[in-house]
Amino acid sequence: MSDLRNIIRQLAQPDGETVALVCTVDEVDKTARTIDCTPINEGAPLLGVNLQANQEADYGFCLFPEKGSFVVVGFVADGAAGVVLLTEKIESAEIVIGDTSAVMDADGLRIKTEKMSADINRENIIFNGGDLNGLVVIQKLTDKLNELKDTVNDLITKYNAHIHTTTATVGASAAPGVISATTSTAQPAKAFNKSDYENTKIKQ
């Protein structure tokens, strides 16, 4: 068993000494997914420091730091390219998994899938481009529908109670008469209840 522990320790040993430097960001290249930065110990500038493992990839998870902010850059003493380990201020963050992507920055959050999208900004939320206009305010819709219901029921009540009067000629002289009342009555409309058509899983 002790031999197995020694083998695991040997496999876990790094190939070279890893060091890290605190730097300030000079430039950010979002296409190449790299930054240029200067160590705060006044060492030589570091150029083309990777923001993720696969340079120039357009997928995965990537944080883009703000210019002028602090980052911690790690690199291996054998000369391997540096990579950003930690960031202070983030200008934007991007996640791409298959056909799904999400980008977050100071303007908001934009999510896209193969068939849908959502844009959340400081003023509003736009689904799928916003071509269907705004969402219904459910209580205001219910109130308006019930106003219409009240108007219809008022007409129904008057219709059901209405009796025509006429002046008919009966015999030698005209005499007032009554035409028979409505033979069939209308049923009043029922009140609208938002629970009949509200989707409670999506709220605003």
C-alpha positions in Angstrom: 0.0 0.0 0.0 2.8 2.4 0.8 4.3 1.8 -2.7 0.9 2.9 -4.2 0.9 6.1 -2.2 4.4 6.9 -3.4 3.4 6.4 -7.0 0.4 8.7 -6.6 2.6 11.4 -5.1 5.1 11.1 -8.0 2.3 11.4 -10.6 0.9 14.5 -8.8 4.2 16.3 -8.7 4.3 19.3 -11.2 6.9 19.3 -14.0 8.2 22.7 -13.0 7.8 25.4 -10.4 4.6 27.5 -10.8 4.8 31.2 -10.0 2.3 34.0 -10.1 2.5 37.7 -10.6 0.0 40.5 -9.8 -0.4 42.7 -12.9 -2.4 45.6 -14.2 -4.3 45.1 -17.5 -3.0 47.2 -20.4 -5.0 45.7 -23.4 -7.7 43.1 -23.9 -8.1 41.2 -27.1 -11.5 39.5 -27.1 -10.9 37.8 -30.5 -7.7 36.2 -29.4 -8.9 35.9 -25.8 -5.7 37.3 -24.4 -4.5 40.3 -22.5 -1.3 42.4 -22.3 -0.4 43.4 -18.8 2.4 44.9 -16.6 3.5 43.3 -13.3 3.1 45.7 -10.4 6.7 44.9 -9.4 7.7 47.0 -12.5 8.9 43.9 -14.4 8.7 43.5 -18.1 5.2 43.6 -19.7 3.6 40.3 -20.4 2.1 40.0 -23.9 -0.5 37.6 -25.1 -1.5 36.2 -21.7 -4.2 33.6 -22.2 -7.7 34.1 -20.7 -8.6 30.5 -21.2 -6.9 27.2 -21.9 -7.5 27.1 -25.7 -6.4 30.4 -27.1 -8.7 31.9 -29.8 -11.5 29.4 -29.0 -15.0 30.8 -29.4 -16.6 28.5 -26.9 -16.3 27.6 -23.2 -16.1 30.0 -20.3 -14.2 33.3 -20.4 -13.9 36.3 -18.2 -12.7 39.6 -19.9 -11.1 41.9 -17.3 -11.3 45.7 -17.4 -8.4 47.7 -18.6 -6.4 49.1 -15.7 -7.7 46.4 -13.3 -5.6 43.9 -11.4 -5.1 40.3 -12.5 -3.1 37.4 -11.1 -1.1 35.8 -13.9 0.3 32.3 -13.4 2.9 30.6 -15.5 5.3 27.6 -15.3 9.0 28.2 -14.8 9.8 26.1 -17.9 8.5 28.9 -20.1 4.9 27.9 -20.8 2.6 30.7 -21.7 1.0 32.6 -18.9 -2.6 32.4 -18.0 -4.9 34.7 -16.0 -5.8 32.9 -12.8 -7.8 35.7 -11.0 -9.4 39.0 -12.0 -10.4 42.1 -10.1 -12.9 43.9 -12.3 -14.7 42.2 -15.1 -15.7 44.0 -18.3 -17.7 41.0 -19.5 -18.2 37.3 -19.1 -19.1 34.8 -21.8 -20.3 31.2 -21.7 -20.7 29.1 -24.9 -22.0 25.5 -24.6 -23.0 24.0 -27.9 -25.8 26.1 -29.4 -26.4 28.0 -26.1 -24.5 31.2 -25.2 -24.7 33.8 -22.5 -22.9 37.1 -22.4 -23.0 39.4 -19.3 -21.6 42.9 -19.1 -22.6 46.3 -17.7 -25.5 46.6 -20.2 -27.1 43.4 -19.0 -27.4 39.7 -19.9 -28.0 38.2 -23.3 -28.9 34.5 -23.6 -29.3 32.7 -26.9 -30.3 29.1 -27.6 -30.9 27.4 -31.0 -34.5 28.7 -31.1 -34.9 31.3 -28.4 -33.3 34.4 -27.0 -33.6 36.7 -24.0 -32.1 40.2 -23.6 -32.1 41.5 -20.1 -31.0 45.1 -19.9 -31.4 48.1 -17.5 -34.8 49.1 -18.9 -36.6 45.9 -20.0 -36.5 42.2 -20.9 -36.9 41.3 -24.5 -37.8 37.7 -25.5 -37.1 36.4 -29.0 -36.6 39.9 -30.5 -39.7 41.4 -29.0 -41.9 41.1 -32.2 -44.9 40.1 -30.2 -44.8 43.4 -28.2 -45.2 43.6 -24.4 -46.5 41.0 -21.9 -50.0 41.4 -20.6 -50.4 43.0 -17.1 -52.7 40.3 -15.9 -54.7 42.3 -13.3 -55.3 45.2 -15.7 -56.5 42.8 -18.4 -58.9 41.1 -15.9 -60.3 44.5 -14.8 -60.9 45.6 -18.5 -62.6 42.3 -19.3 -64.9 42.6 -16.2 -65.8 46.2 -17.3 -66.9 44.7 -20.6 -68.7 41.9 -18.8 -70.6 44.5 -16.8 -71.6 46.4 -19.9 -72.8 43.2 -21.6 -74.8 42.1 -18.5 -76.5 45.5 -18.4 -77.6 45.1 -22.0 -78.8 41.5 -21.2 -80.8 42.7 -18.2 -82.5 45.4 -20.3 -83.2 42.9 -23.1 -84.8 40.4 -20.8 -87.0 43.0 -19.1 -88.0 44.9 -22.3 -91.6 45.1 -23.4 -92.7 46.9 -26.5 -95.7 49.3 -26.2 -97.8 50.4 -29.1 -100.9 52.3 -30.0 -103.1 49.9 -32.0 -106.5 50.5 -33.6 -109.0 48.3 -31.9 -112.6 48.7 -33.1 -113.5 52.3 -34.0 -110.8 54.1 -32.0 -107.1 53.8 -31.3 -106.2 52.2 -27.9 -102.8 51.6 -26.3 -101.7 48.0 -26.4 -98.8 45.8 -25.1 -96.9 43.5 -27.3 -95.9 40.4 -25.5 -92.6 40.4 -23.5 -89.5 38.7 -24.7 -90.1 35.0 -25.0 -86.5 33.9 -24.5 -84.1 35.4 -22.1 -80.3 35.7 -22.4 -78.0 34.5 -19.6 -75.7 37.0 -18.0 -71.9 36.7 -18.6 -69.8 35.3 -15.8 -67.0 37.4 -14.1 -63.5 36.9 -15.4 -60.9 35.4 -13.0 -57.2 35.7 -13.8 -56.6 32.2 -12.4 -58.4 30.9 -15.5 -55.7 32.2 -17.9 -52.7 33.2 -15.8 -49.4 31.3 -16.1 -48.0 31.6 -12.6 -44.6 30.1 -13.6 -43.7 33.3 -15.4 -44.0 36.4 -13.3 -43.1 40.1 -13.8 
